[in-house]
Amino acid sequence: MVCVGWQRGRWLGDAGGSTVPGSARVTHSRDGDGRRRRRRDRPEPSPEERALREARRRANRRVGFAFHLLVYASVVVFLLFVAGFRAAFVTALGWGIGIACHGFAALVVPDLRRRMVEREVARTLAESAPEERRHLEHRHARSLEELSAQVAHEIRNPITAAKSLVQQMGEDPTSKETVAYASVALEELDRVERSISHLLRYAREQELELRDARLAEIVDSALATFAERAARQGVRIERELDGPGPLRGDPEQLRRVVINLVANALDALEGAATPEPRVRVLAGENLAGSEVWLRVRDNGPGIPPELRPRLFDPFTTSREGGTGLGLALARKVVQAHGGSIEVHPAAPQGTEFVVTLPRRGGA
């Protein structure tokens, strides 16, 4: 009778803890044999529901133990008056041991188990955290070393060239080549200045000035800066905008992204002397209306496959005289808006950059 009462208390407590209105949903599915099965899906409980269920479980354990004590005392008193002191003592001793074990298992063991689990988790985290921290610090140090080496390489080469030219000018100031040397030295110093400017822009965390904008207007403003250059190179720029593409973002920084992608396409076409050079700029939105996309496609020589995986890394470039920071800056701006940028080979030749931006980006 005692065990049955205890089990009923547990059953009632469990049932009381799970009967939350609207907390369960019954769905039907069919297994491999075509038989219909019922499945009860329960949503993730809130912290308040978990705390309530835990409080109910603890209360049920205490009530069950108190019920056992009441029955125990009643039986012992009954035996004391009916069977005498010896029978009551033997029964109380044997049953008391069981009651003590049951109380320990019902009241002490759950808290003890929880503390042991928490202590083991804390110990495991304490052992794994230093190793993970060392790994992150090592990776960060390696990244800084690689970036420092790339910065030194990009700056040292033009400075060395300019220094050599200035030395030659100093050895023979009246030479006819002095003017040419000075022009090349200035170009090399301009390259250093451009690299440092791009590097500072890449390292600086710029705040996004978010406002409602239209991708079509951003694209038109960026393409207007290439009208003269495209005419000089004989490049035909095709514009295909599927709708205005409204979004929330920083128009000026997104305009720089478009300028960078179009400039890279023009540089590739000019360097390869592509016949009938063409750049296509396409923009639109996905079917769900949650994202806008931009594609910049050219019919140039394409990007070497070995360079494509690290194309967006700083100082990665296939063009002579390029800083290798333009695409890294573009990816930084796009990711700040919550979007993505990818590069794909275009058919039958050339390169295509795909930028995807959420309408409510940068939040």
TAQUIKA-V654892 format. One record per run of one state. SS is the DSSP state (alpha for helix, beta for strand, coil for the rest). FROM is the first residue (numbers start at 1). LEN is the number of residues. If there is no record, write none. Layout:
<<SS;FROM;LEN> <SS;FROM;LEN>>
This chain:
<<coil;1;1> <alpha;2;17> <coil;19;5> <beta;24;7> <coil;31;5> <beta;36;7> <coil;43;4> <alpha;47;36> <coil;83;2> <alpha;85;87> <coil;172;6> <alpha;178;26> <coil;204;7> <beta;211;4> <alpha;215;10> <coil;225;2> <alpha;227;7> <coil;234;2> <beta;236;6> <coil;242;4> <beta;246;4> <coil;250;1> <alpha;251;22> <coil;273;5> <beta;278;8> <coil;286;5> <beta;291;8> <coil;299;6> <alpha;305;4> <coil;309;17> <alpha;326;11> <coil;337;3> <beta;340;6> <coil;346;5> <beta;351;8> <coil;359;1> <beta;360;1> <coil;361;3>>
